[in-house]
Amino acid sequence: MSREEFHPSDEEFRPPQHARLRHPGHHEPGSTAAPPPGLSEQAGRHVVAHGEPRSAARPRIAALDVVRGFALCGILLANVKPIAHMVDGASVTQPMVAASQDDGAWLGLFVDQRFFPIFSLLFGVGFSLLLDSAGRKVPHPRVLLLRRLLALLAIGLVHMFVLWRGDILTIYAVVGLLVLLPSTWLPRWAVAGLAAVLLVLPPILGGNGVPLVPGLFLLGSALTRYGVIDRIERAVWGPAALGLLFAAGAVPAVLLQIETPAGDSHPWFGLAGLLIAGAYVCALLLLLRTPLRPALQRVFAPLGRMALTNYLTATLLVLVTARLIGSSPDGWTSAMVVAIAGAILAVQWLWSTLWLRRYRQGPLEWLWRWATWARRPPLRAGDGGA
């Protein structure tokens, strides 16, 4: 989100016993659950959140952790300059999406608004999975989800007023309260249809960034409720065909974006962002079916599993770096931005890897889960149930 958003990393899930995905209030045959960070290896397998009592937990599948970690890298790259501007006092209301094509052009073409759609989609996926899981554990699952969103809102407000005005967490929480939570009473076909409408309208009206979030949330929810997420990791031809379609559609959209004068309201920037984000995800899913999978997991999964912690600490690290450098971010070259983002990500990868060797999830993820379930969950990897 340039401020490319974070996706607050969803509750971590592990696949235990098999079961149908059932949202409280109605049964939808054929829909199955899958974990947001990782995807189940067997269709129809259920998931439960880390914060709940767990049984028969199976090895974690890291496909979505990899996707989330990859997106986190792009988000930081897009956010370095907007965050750094807080130091020199420029624009305390920096927009979430900065269509800057004056900085070597490639940031505007391949980075800005190309990664936040991935996190928004994952947020909708995780929300539906948690609702299903909570529905099997507590009598009023929507109350649990309400607490989760309110906790996210509190975290976002602190982040916004203490560190950076471009925070996306507050937007996620508000959209979750106004769109995602009410959508749990709708049948899945209605959620899918509403997602399509909310994704088509913003580009047509020239809206980019935040206006796309509700549609992406609902799309992630619909994909989960239709069982698509459960089958993604095993799929090859689907991601390949979709990736080609996304790439083919992105080419003219990017060309039209280049030809449109900067600052003009037009649909091409948002449309190109959605298409390129889709192509990125499809490419990653295909690469995870190759011998590159272990390397991709080692590089991106630790970042993805601690996405909330890394998103928030990245703001602090960028601000510290900007103060040390001293010069205006407007004068930073693309190479300098990449170097700053790369150094921060290297530090975050190291601490995420070391932390996850001893603990179940990141510290802020753990606190968020505590607020969600209203009871202290285990943190150390060897601890028992909640």
C-alpha positions as CSV (number, residue, x, y, z in Angstrom):
1,M,0.0,0.0,0.0
2,S,2.0,2.6,-0.8
3,R,1.2,2.8,1.8
4,E,0.9,-0.7,0.6
5,E,-0.9,-2.4,3.3
6,F,0.0,-5.0,5.5
7,H,-2.3,-7.7,5.7
8,P,-2.4,-8.2,9.4
9,S,-1.3,-11.7,9.4
10,D,-4.3,-13.8,9.9
11,E,-4.7,-16.2,12.8
12,E,-2.3,-19.0,12.1
13,F,-4.0,-22.3,11.2
14,R,-2.9,-25.8,11.1
15,P,-5.0,-28.6,9.5
16,P,-6.4,-31.1,11.9
17,Q,-9.3,-33.3,11.4
18,H,-11.4,-33.5,8.2
19,A,-14.7,-31.7,8.1
20,R,-16.9,-29.5,5.9
21,L,-16.7,-25.7,6.0
22,R,-19.8,-24.6,7.7
23,H,-20.6,-21.0,8.6
24,P,-22.8,-20.5,11.6
25,G,-26.3,-20.1,10.4
26,H,-26.3,-22.2,7.3
27,H,-24.7,-25.3,5.7
28,E,-23.1,-25.0,2.3
29,P,-22.3,-28.3,0.7
30,G,-19.0,-28.6,-1.1
31,S,-17.2,-25.8,0.7
32,T,-14.1,-26.7,2.6
33,A,-11.7,-24.9,4.8
34,A,-8.0,-24.2,4.3
35,P,-5.5,-22.4,6.4
36,P,-4.6,-18.8,5.4
37,P,-0.9,-19.1,5.9
38,G,-0.7,-22.7,4.6
39,L,-3.1,-24.8,2.6
40,S,-4.4,-28.2,3.5
41,E,-3.0,-31.1,1.5
42,Q,-6.4,-32.9,1.4
43,A,-9.6,-31.5,0.2
44,G,-12.2,-31.3,2.8
45,R,-9.7,-31.1,5.7
46,H,-10.6,-28.6,8.4
47,V,-8.5,-26.1,10.2
48,V,-8.4,-24.6,13.6
49,A,-6.8,-21.5,14.9
50,H,-3.6,-21.6,17.1
51,G,-5.5,-19.8,19.8
52,E,-8.0,-22.6,20.3
53,P,-7.5,-25.9,21.9
54,R,-6.1,-28.1,19.2
55,S,-6.1,-31.8,18.6
56,A,-4.4,-34.0,16.0
57,A,-2.5,-31.0,14.6
58,R,-0.7,-31.9,11.4
59,P,2.4,-30.4,9.9
60,R,2.0,-26.8,8.7
61,I,1.7,-26.3,5.0
62,A,3.4,-23.0,4.1
63,A,2.1,-22.0,0.6
64,L,0.2,-19.0,1.9
65,D,2.9,-18.1,4.3
66,V,5.2,-17.9,1.3
67,V,2.7,-15.7,-0.6
68,R,2.2,-13.4,2.4
69,G,5.9,-13.1,3.0
70,F,6.5,-12.3,-0.6
71,A,3.8,-9.6,-0.5
72,L,5.3,-8.2,2.7
73,C,8.6,-7.6,0.8
74,G,6.8,-5.6,-1.9
75,I,4.7,-3.7,0.6
76,L,7.8,-2.5,2.4
77,L,9.4,-1.5,-0.9
78,A,6.4,0.6,-1.7
79,N,6.2,2.1,1.8
80,V,9.7,3.2,2.4
81,K,9.4,6.7,1.0
82,P,5.8,7.4,2.4
83,I,6.9,6.3,5.9
84,A,10.2,8.3,5.7
85,H,8.3,11.4,4.9
86,M,6.9,11.4,8.5
87,V,10.4,12.4,9.6
88,D,10.6,15.6,7.5
89,G,7.0,16.4,8.3
90,A,5.7,16.1,4.7
91,S,2.1,15.0,4.2
92,V,1.0,13.4,7.4
93,T,-1.9,12.0,5.5
94,Q,0.1,10.2,2.8
95,P,-2.3,8.2,0.5
96,M,-2.3,4.5,0.7
97,V,-1.4,4.2,-3.0
98,A,1.2,6.4,-4.5
99,A,1.3,6.1,-8.3
100,S,4.7,7.6,-8.5
101,Q,6.1,7.0,-12.0
102,D,8.9,9.6,-11.6
103,D,11.2,7.4,-9.6
104,G,12.7,5.2,-12.3
105,A,9.1,4.3,-13.4
106,W,9.5,0.6,-12.4
107,L,8.3,1.2,-8.8
108,G,5.1,2.6,-10.1
109,L,4.7,-0.2,-12.7
110,F,5.7,-3.2,-10.7
111,V,5.5,-2.3,-7.0
112,D,2.9,0.4,-6.2
113,Q,-0.5,-1.2,-5.5
114,R,0.8,-4.6,-6.8
115,F,1.0,-6.2,-3.3
116,F,-1.7,-4.9,-1.1
117,P,-4.4,-6.8,-3.1
118,I,-2.7,-10.1,-2.0
119,F,-2.9,-9.2,1.7
120,S,-6.5,-8.0,1.4
121,L,-7.5,-11.3,-0.3
122,L,-5.7,-13.3,2.4
123,F,-7.5,-11.3,5.1
124,G,-10.9,-12.4,3.7
125,V,-9.6,-16.0,3.5
126,G,-8.5,-16.0,7.1
127,F,-11.7,-14.3,8.3
128,S,-13.9,-17.1,6.9
129,L,-11.6,-19.8,8.2
130,L,-11.6,-18.3,11.6
131,L,-15.4,-18.0,11.6
132,D,-15.7,-21.6,10.7
133,S,-13.3,-22.7,13.3
134,A,-14.8,-20.5,16.0
135,G,-18.3,-21.9,15.1
136,R,-17.1,-25.3,16.2
137,K,-15.6,-24.0,19.4
138,V,-17.7,-21.3,20.9
139,P,-21.5,-20.6,21.0
140,H,-21.3,-17.1,19.5
141,P,-18.5,-17.1,16.9
142,R,-19.3,-13.6,15.6
143,V,-18.7,-12.1,19.0
144,L,-15.2,-13.6,18.8
145,L,-14.7,-12.1,15.3
146,L,-16.0,-8.7,16.6
147,R,-13.3,-8.8,19.3
148,R,-10.7,-9.6,16.7
149,L,-11.6,-6.7,14.5
150,L,-11.9,-4.3,17.4
151,A,-8.4,-5.4,18.6
152,L,-7.1,-4.8,15.1
153,L,-8.7,-1.3,15.1
154,A,-6.9,-0.5,18.4
155,I,-3.6,-1.7,17.1
156,G,-4.1,0.3,13.9
157,L,-5.0,3.5,15.8
158,V,-1.9,3.3,17.9
159,H,0.2,2.7,14.8
160,M,-1.4,5.6,13.0
161,F,-1.1,8.3,15.7
162,V,2.2,7.2,17.2
163,L,4.2,6.2,14.1
164,W,2.6,6.7,10.7
165,R,-0.5,8.3,9.4
166,G,-0.7,6.0,6.4
167,D,-1.6,3.0,8.5
168,I,-3.8,0.4,6.8
169,L,-4.9,-1.6,9.8
170,T,-7.6,0.8,10.8
171,I,-9.1,0.6,7.3
172,Y,-9.0,-3.2,7.5
173,A,-10.7,-3.2,10.8
174,V,-13.4,-0.8,9.7
175,V,-14.1,-2.5,6.4
176,G,-14.1,-5.8,8.3
177,L,-16.8,-4.5,10.7
178,L,-18.9,-2.9,7.9
179,V,-18.5,-5.5,5.2
180,L,-16.9,-8.8,6.2
181,L,-18.8,-9.4,9.5
182,P,-22.3,-8.7,8.0
183,S,-21.4,-10.9,5.0
184,T,-21.3,-13.9,7.3
185,W,-25.1,-14.0,7.2
186,L,-25.2,-14.1,3.4
187,P,-25.0,-17.3,1.3
188,R,-21.7,-17.8,-0.5
189,W,-23.2,-17.0,-4.0
190,A,-24.3,-13.6,-2.7
191,V,-20.8,-12.9,-1.3
192,A,-19.2,-13.9,-4.6
193,G,-21.5,-11.6,-6.5
194,L,-21.0,-8.7,-4.2
195,A,-17.2,-9.2,-4.4
196,A,-17.4,-9.0,-8.2
197,V,-19.4,-5.8,-8.1
198,L,-17.1,-4.2,-5.5
199,L,-14.0,-5.1,-7.6
200,V,-15.4,-3.8,-10.9
201,L,-16.8,-0.5,-9.7
202,P,-13.7,1.2,-8.2
203,P,-11.5,1.0,-11.4
204,I,-14.5,2.2,-13.5
205,L,-14.9,5.1,-11.2
206,G,-11.2,5.8,-11.1
207,G,-10.7,4.6,-7.6
208,N,-7.5,2.9,-6.5
209,G,-6.2,1.4,-3.3
210,V,-8.7,1.6,-0.4
211,P,-11.9,1.4,-2.5
212,L,-10.7,-2.1,-3.7
213,V,-10.4,-3.5,-0.2
214,P,-14.0,-4.5,0.4
215,G,-14.2,-6.4,-2.8
216,L,-10.9,-8.2,-2.2
217,F,-12.0,-9.1,1.4
218,L,-15.2,-10.6,0.0
219,L,-13.4,-12.4,-2.8
220,G,-11.1,-14.1,-0.3
221,S,-14.1,-15.1,1.8
222,A,-16.0,-16.5,-1.3
223,L,-13.0,-18.5,-2.5
224,T,-12.7,-20.1,0.9
225,R,-16.4,-20.9,1.2
226,Y,-16.4,-22.4,-2.2
227,G,-13.5,-24.7,-1.3
228,V,-11.1,-23.1,-3.9
229,I,-8.5,-22.2,-1.2
230,D,-8.4,-25.8,-0.1
231,R,-7.3,-27.0,-3.5
232,I,-4.9,-24.2,-4.5
233,E,-1.7,-25.8,-3.4
234,R,-2.3,-29.0,-5.4
235,A,-3.5,-27.0,-8.5
236,V,-1.2,-26.6,-11.5
237,W,-3.3,-25.9,-14.6
238,G,-5.6,-23.5,-12.8
239,P,-2.8,-21.1,-11.6
240,A,-1.0,-21.5,-15.0
241,A,-4.1,-20.6,-17.0
242,L,-5.1,-17.7,-14.7
243,G,-1.5,-16.5,-14.6
244,L,-1.4,-16.2,-18.3
245,L,-4.7,-14.4,-18.4
246,F,-3.6,-12.0,-15.7
247,A,-0.3,-11.3,-17.4
248,A,-2.0,-10.8,-20.8
249,G,-4.5,-8.4,-19.3
250,A,-1.8,-6.5,-17.3
251,V,0.2,-5.6,-20.4
252,P,-2.4,-3.2,-22.0
253,A,-3.4,-2.0,-18.6
254,V,0.2,-1.0,-17.7
255,L,0.6,0.6,-21.1
256,L,-2.5,2.7,-20.6
257,Q,-1.3,3.6,-17.1
258,I,2.0,4.9,-18.6
259,E,0.2,6.9,-21.2
260,T,-2.2,8.6,-18.7
261,P,-0.9,11.8,-17.3
262,A,0.2,11.5,-13.6
263,G,-2.5,12.7,-11.2
264,D,-5.4,12.0,-13.6
265,S,-8.2,9.8,-12.2
266,H,-8.3,6.7,-14.4
267,P,-9.0,3.0,-13.9
268,W,-5.7,1.7,-15.4
269,F,-3.6,2.0,-12.3
270,G,-6.0,0.0,-10.1
271,L,-6.7,-2.5,-12.8
272,A,-3.1,-3.1,-13.6
273,G,-2.4,-3.5,-9.9
274,L,-5.1,-6.2,-9.5
275,L,-3.9,-8.1,-12.6
276,I,-0.2,-8.0,-11.7
277,A,-1.0,-9.1,-8.2
278,G,-2.9,-12.0,-9.6
279,A,0.0,-12.9,-11.9
280,Y,2.5,-12.7,-8.9
281,V,0.3,-15.1,-6.9
282,C,-0.1,-17.6,-9.7
283,A,3.6,-17.5,-10.5
284,L,4.5,-18.2,-6.8
285,L,2.0,-21.1,-6.6
286,L,3.5,-22.7,-9.7
287,L,7.1,-22.2,-8.4
288,L,6.0,-23.9,-5.2
289,R,5.4,-27.0,-7.3
290,T,9.0,-27.1,-8.4
291,P,12.3,-27.9,-6.7
292,L,12.5,-24.2,-5.7
293,R,9.8,-24.8,-3.0
294,P,12.3,-25.4,-0.1
295,A,14.2,-22.2,-0.9
296,L,11.0,-20.1,-1.2
297,Q,9.8,-21.4,2.1
298,R,13.0,-20.6,3.8
299,V,13.1,-17.1,2.4
300,F,9.4,-16.0,2.6
301,A,7.6,-18.2,5.1
302,P,9.2,-16.8,8.3
303,L,8.3,-13.2,7.2
304,G,4.7,-14.3,6.3
305,R,4.1,-16.1,9.6
306,M,5.0,-12.9,11.5
307,A,3.5,-10.5,9.0
308,L,1.7,-8.3,11.7
309,T,4.8,-8.0,13.8
310,N,7.0,-7.3,10.8
311,Y,4.6,-4.8,9.2
312,L,4.5,-2.7,12.4
313,T,8.2,-2.9,13.2
314,A,9.1,-2.0,9.6
315,T,7.5,1.4,10.2
316,L,9.8,2.0,13.2
317,L,12.9,0.7,11.3
318,V,12.2,3.0,8.3
319,L,11.7,6.0,10.6
320,V,15.0,5.3,12.4
321,T,16.8,4.8,9.1
322,A,15.4,8.1,7.7
323,R,16.6,10.0,10.7
324,L,20.1,8.5,10.4
325,I,20.3,9.4,6.7
326,G,19.0,12.9,7.3
327,S,18.3,13.8,3.7
328,S,14.8,14.2,2.2
329,P,13.2,11.0,1.0
330,D,12.4,12.8,-2.3
331,G,16.0,12.7,-3.1
332,W,16.4,9.0,-2.6
333,T,17.1,6.9,-5.7
334,S,15.3,3.6,-6.5
335,A,18.5,1.8,-5.6
336,M,18.6,3.5,-2.2
337,V,15.0,2.5,-1.6
338,V,15.7,-1.1,-2.5
339,A,18.8,-1.1,-0.3
340,I,16.9,0.2,2.7
341,A,14.0,-2.2,2.2
342,G,16.4,-5.1,1.7
343,A,18.4,-4.3,4.9
344,I,15.2,-4.1,6.9
345,L,13.8,-7.4,5.5
346,A,17.1,-9.1,6.2
347,V,16.9,-8.1,9.8
348,Q,13.2,-9.2,10.0
349,W,13.9,-12.5,8.3
350,L,16.7,-13.3,10.8
351,W,14.6,-12.4,13.9
352,S,11.5,-14.1,12.5
353,T,13.5,-17.3,11.8
354,L,15.1,-17.4,15.3
355,W,11.8,-16.4,17.0
356,L,9.8,-19.1,15.3
357,R,12.2,-21.8,16.4
358,R,11.1,-21.3,20.0
359,Y,7.6,-19.8,19.7
360,R,4.4,-20.7,17.9
361,Q,3.9,-17.3,16.3
362,G,5.1,-13.7,16.5
363,P,4.6,-11.6,19.6
364,L,2.0,-9.3,18.2
365,E,0.2,-12.2,16.5
366,W,0.1,-13.9,19.9
367,L,-1.4,-10.8,21.6
368,W,-3.9,-10.4,18.8
369,R,-5.0,-14.0,19.3
370,W,-5.3,-13.5,23.0
371,A,-7.6,-10.5,22.4
372,T,-9.6,-12.6,19.8
373,W,-10.2,-15.6,22.1
374,A,-10.3,-13.7,25.4
375,R,-7.9,-16.2,27.0
376,R,-4.2,-16.5,27.1
377,P,-3.0,-18.9,24.4
378,P,0.3,-20.8,24.6
379,L,3.3,-19.1,23.1
380,R,6.2,-21.5,23.4
381,A,6.3,-24.2,20.7
382,G,6.3,-26.9,23.3
383,D,3.4,-25.6,25.4
384,G,0.1,-27.4,25.5
385,G,-3.4,-26.2,24.6
386,A,-4.9,-22.8,25.1
